[in-house]
Amino acid sequence: MKKISEVSRLTDNPHLNLYHLKGTNRVGKPLNYYIASRVKNMERLKLKTKRNDPDGIIVYSLYGEKRDRVVLVRQYRYSIDDYIYEFPAGLVEEGEDYREAGIRELKEETGLSLELIDADPMFEKPRFMSVGMTDESCATIYGYASGTPSKKGQEDSEEIEIVLADREEVKRILKEEHVAIMCAYMLMHFLQDKEPFDFLNL
């Protein structure tokens, strides 16, 4: 069985850090592995706590009188030096309820207000984002957005375009653009389902 015997922090950044794991692999040979994490200190790494508290929040919301448009952001990301389509999202602050974090993030990124859907916890629970390289996990909330889109709440470091996409535009985006994988799967359902949030009704 694989075993981690030592964890050391390699960087000191405010929102994301690199850790070096040492141990043995499943056949007893030395293991060296590197992970990124958003936790504030090493004792809160998920490999130590065995808890999956959400680091971030993703907001899947519909817009318009007919609720026939989905709220997306087209955001520049340094890791690919390009733009990618995503759901509005952000970090959950320490002690903050993730639903409140989602409402806050949607307002900051898009200027829109969110009417939350009371979904079963299994649809909101945190999921790991890219577990081969990070312990980061995000919860997802759902609802209906209203108001006038605005960039006033965006940070100077953010380069975000607000997109209210109907089904034709979603088709184009999936065919032609970079799309975050979690967002892409939800958009596929948005295309097919007459009522996009029907899956929340068990």
C-alpha positions in Angstrom: 0.0 0.0 0.0 1.2 3.5 -0.8 2.3 5.5 2.2 3.1 9.2 2.7 5.8 9.8 5.4 6.7 13.4 4.9 5.1 16.6 3.6 6.9 19.9 3.0 5.7 23.2 1.7 7.8 24.6 -1.1 6.2 28.0 -1.8 4.6 30.9 0.2 1.8 32.4 -1.7 -1.6 33.8 -0.5 -4.0 31.6 -2.6 -2.1 28.6 -3.9 1.0 26.7 -2.8 3.1 23.7 -3.9 3.8 20.8 -1.6 6.4 18.0 -1.8 5.2 14.5 -0.6 7.7 11.8 0.2 6.9 8.2 1.0 6.7 4.8 -0.6 4.7 3.5 -3.5 2.6 0.3 -3.6 5.6 -1.9 -4.1 7.7 -0.2 -1.4 9.9 2.0 -3.6 10.6 5.6 -2.8 7.8 8.1 -3.8 8.2 11.7 -4.6 5.1 13.6 -5.6 4.0 17.2 -5.8 0.6 18.7 -5.3 -0.9 22.2 -5.2 -3.3 23.3 -2.5 -5.3 26.4 -1.6 -5.3 25.7 2.2 -3.7 28.3 4.5 -1.4 25.9 6.4 -0.1 22.4 6.0 -2.2 20.9 8.8 -5.3 21.7 6.7 -4.3 19.7 3.7 -7.0 17.2 2.8 -4.5 14.3 2.9 -4.1 15.1 6.6 -7.6 16.1 7.7 -9.4 13.5 5.5 -12.2 16.2 5.2 -13.5 17.6 1.9 -14.4 21.2 2.8 -14.9 23.3 -0.3 -12.1 25.7 -1.3 -14.3 27.3 -3.9 -17.8 27.7 -5.2 -19.2 27.3 -8.7 -22.5 29.0 -9.7 -24.8 27.5 -12.4 -27.5 30.0 -13.0 -30.1 30.8 -15.6 -31.1 34.2 -16.8 -34.1 35.9 -18.5 -37.8 35.9 -18.3 -37.9 32.5 -20.0 -34.9 31.3 -18.1 -33.4 30.3 -21.4 -30.0 31.7 -21.1 -27.1 30.5 -18.9 -24.8 32.8 -17.1 -21.1 32.3 -18.1 -17.9 34.2 -17.9 -15.2 34.3 -20.5 -12.0 34.7 -18.5 -8.3 35.0 -19.2 -6.3 32.3 -17.4 -2.5 32.5 -17.1 -2.1 28.7 -17.2 -3.1 28.6 -20.9 -2.4 32.2 -21.8 -5.8 32.3 -23.3 -9.5 32.8 -22.6 -11.8 30.0 -21.3 -15.6 29.8 -20.7 -16.6 29.0 -17.2 -19.4 29.4 -14.7 -18.9 32.3 -12.3 -16.8 31.0 -9.5 -14.5 32.0 -6.7 -13.0 31.1 -3.4 -14.8 30.4 -0.1 -13.4 32.6 2.6 -12.6 31.1 6.0 -15.8 30.7 8.0 -18.0 31.6 5.1 -21.0 29.5 4.1 -20.3 28.3 0.5 -23.8 29.4 -0.6 -23.2 32.9 0.6 -19.8 32.8 -1.1 -21.6 31.9 -4.4 -24.1 34.7 -4.1 -21.2 37.1 -3.4 -19.0 35.8 -6.3 -21.8 36.0 -8.8 -22.5 39.6 -7.8 -18.8 40.6 -7.9 -18.1 38.9 -11.3 -21.3 39.7 -13.1 -23.3 42.3 -11.2 -26.2 39.9 -11.1 -28.3 38.8 -8.1 -29.0 35.1 -7.4 -32.2 33.4 -6.3 -31.0 30.1 -5.0 -32.6 26.7 -5.7 -32.9 24.5 -2.6 -31.1 21.5 -4.0 -30.5 18.1 -2.4 -27.0 18.2 -0.7 -25.7 15.5 -3.1 -25.9 18.0 -5.9 -24.0 20.7 -4.0 -21.3 18.7 -2.2 -17.7 19.6 -3.0 -16.1 17.7 -5.9 -12.4 17.5 -6.6 -11.3 19.6 -9.6 -8.1 17.9 -10.9 -7.1 15.4 -8.2 -4.0 14.2 -10.0 -2.3 17.6 -9.2 -4.3 19.3 -6.4 -6.6 18.7 -3.5 -8.8 21.7 -4.5 -12.5 21.0 -4.4 -15.5 23.2 -5.3 -19.1 23.0 -4.3 -21.8 23.9 -6.8 -25.0 26.0 -6.3 -27.9 26.5 -8.7 -30.4 29.3 -9.2 -31.9 32.1 -11.2 -29.9 35.3 -11.9 -31.5 38.7 -12.3 -30.4 42.3 -12.7 -28.2 44.2 -15.1 -24.8 42.7 -16.0 -22.0 44.9 -14.7 -18.2 44.6 -14.3 -18.0 47.1 -11.4 -17.3 44.5 -8.8 -14.5 42.8 -10.7 -11.0 43.0 -9.2 -8.2 44.7 -11.2 -6.4 41.4 -11.6 -9.5 39.8 -13.3 -10.1 39.9 -17.0 -13.7 38.7 -17.3 -16.3 39.1 -20.0 -19.9 38.4 -18.9 -21.8 36.1 -21.2 -25.6 35.4 -21.2 -25.7 32.5 -23.6 -28.8 31.0 -25.3 -28.7 27.4 -26.7 -27.4 28.4 -30.1 -24.5 30.3 -28.5 -23.8 27.4 -26.1 -23.5 25.1 -29.2 -21.0 27.5 -30.7 -19.0 27.7 -27.5 -18.8 24.0 -27.1 -17.7 23.6 -30.7 -15.2 26.4 -31.0 -14.0 27.6 -27.6 -12.0 26.5 -24.5 -14.5 25.4 -21.8 -13.8 24.3 -18.3 -14.8 20.6 -18.1 -17.3 20.9 -15.2 -19.0 23.8 -17.1 -18.9 21.8 -20.4 -20.8 18.8 -18.9 -23.5 21.1 -17.5 -23.8 23.0 -20.8 -24.4 19.6 -22.6 -27.4 19.1 -20.3 -28.5 22.6 -20.9 -28.7 21.9 -24.6 -30.7 18.7 -24.2 -33.0 19.3 -21.3 -36.2 21.4 -21.8 -36.0 22.3 -18.1 -32.3 22.5 -17.3 -32.7 22.0 -13.6 -35.0 19.0 -13.7 -32.2 16.8 -12.6 -32.3 18.5 -9.2 -35.9 17.2 -8.6 -35.6 13.7 -7.2 
